[in-house]
Amino acid sequence: MNIRSVAFITVYILTLALPGLCQPSSNLSNAVVKIFVTANHNDFYQPWQSLGVESISGSGFVIDNERILTNAHVVSDQTFIQVKKSGDPKTYTAKLEAISNDCDLALLSIKDKTFFKDIKPLQFGDLPNLQDSVTVLGYPEGGEKLSITEGVISRIEVISYAQTGRNLLGVQIDAAINPGNSGGPALINDQVVGVAMQVLSSGQNIGYIIPNPVIEHFLNDLKTNNKYDGFPILGIFHHNTENPTLRKFYGIENFSGGVVISEIAPFSPADGILKTDDIILEIDGINIGEDGTFVFRNTERLSLDYLITKKQIGEKVKLKIIRNKKLLDIELTLKNFKPLVPNIKYFNRPLYYIYGGFVFTVLSTDLLNSWNQKNGEPPPLDFMYYLMGSGTLNTERKTDLVVFLHVLPDDINIGYHQNGNEIINIVNGKTFKSFNEFISILEKIKKTEPYTILETEQNMKIIIDNKNLDQIDEAIIKRNNIPQRFSPEISEWLKKKDAK
């Protein structure tokens, strides 16, 4: 299944305003804007530089308090934004105020308040029902004027968002959604029921909108100190309890529903509170079915994930569980959580550290995607093990995976010039759990020991002579036009560490 954010699809289909559509009023159409973005995306293989400037266009619409709502993927890595409204020849400079890659939403502001003259902000409606007719407005490629298409709500469920892979509530529609539609509103009776987001490129007329519960979560999150915290997760892996023998084994044959916890993610909200083999029967008083779903709006069912992601970071969740055949009530607080391999756009810019001409970084989903784009082939199995295999369980409770990315050739690293894309586990016999700890060990070793010995996941040893290492690195980065030996974040961290 190939789901893609519609601002980045390179092949497009003309979107036609078909006769007989439910046309929105001119005031509503005036609130839908075209967004022009100059973006400069990060280069995760040369992390001290960017990939170069490109132009992107998308859609957005005016909401209350003179704000414009659009998709995060439209304005991601922006360096300059302009907007234009229907019937107005002028373009206006906009500023990015907030962004959530998790739910693919962003807010823009415009300093020139004359832009909002004669614009009536769009109002939000309720979550639509199946088979409701929906009208999608936007500025897809193939023309300059506002495009209007119509479709039907065909599915409401928890889906994977293409921007980061987060599983959140989504609405499937069959209205045409094409490149440039991203960020435009989906309307029912002149009220917004969602934001155009992505299409299933392997299907026909299968598009997705971000529904209002997700939009409201994003907007309400920002009301707290004007800071975006994100969507929480519980941090468990679970499986169903449909098998009668399994239900008898766990002593839940007289209960209805429930799921078995198979693993718990380290550092997650569930860590240290829930246990493997716990049976979750209820979340906040709502019964969980044996397939991990719950009753939603009387006849529909949704994944239990929605009961967690609809909450804000810092809120509490109450669980009724069976542990060792005993019924227990558990309460835990939802908190921020970073998976071992961070999701897309977790880092504003990639971290890097150069040592003996060897370039080190942190394994992330962005790096894995960059591998695909750079090499046209799947990432190394070592990397994928931590993204999709049992390595995701993080039994060693690490906070980062350190990657030896590639080599900047020099006499000091002859013999290793073709090596790279390896995970480092040991430095001079010492293990570490974070990128910062890895750097601390190296910074100390080069001052106190003659050699640095790095051991990779594949048991390869990299041996570096520490003599005059600082001067050698300075010459290497100067020769390669690299601004500094490590990323600005690492520089700030080292300064604080030295000040202690």
Secondary structure, DSSP 8 states (H G I E B T S, - for coil): --EEEGGG-SS-------TT-----HHHHHTEEEEEEEEEEE-SSSTTSEEEEEEEEEEEEEETTTEEEE-HHHHTTEEEEEEEETT----EEEEEEEEETTTTEEEEEES-GGGGTT-----B-----TT-EEEEEE--TT-SS-EEEEEEEEEEEEEE-TTT--EEEEEEE-S---TT-TT-EEEETTEEEEEEEEEETTSSS-EEEEEHHHHHHHHHHHTTTT---------EEEE----HHHHHHTT-TTS---EEEEEE-TTSTTTTTS-TT-EEEEETTEE--TTSEEEETTTEEEETHHHHHTS-TT-EEEEEEEETTEEEEEEEE------SS--TT-SSS---EEETTEEEEE--HHHHHHHHHHHSS---HHHHHHHTSGGGG-TT--S--EEEEEE---GGGTT-TT---EEEEEETTEE-SSHHHHHHHHHHHHHH-SEEEEEETT--EEEEE-TTHHHHHHHHHHHTT-S-SB-HHHHHHHHHHHH-
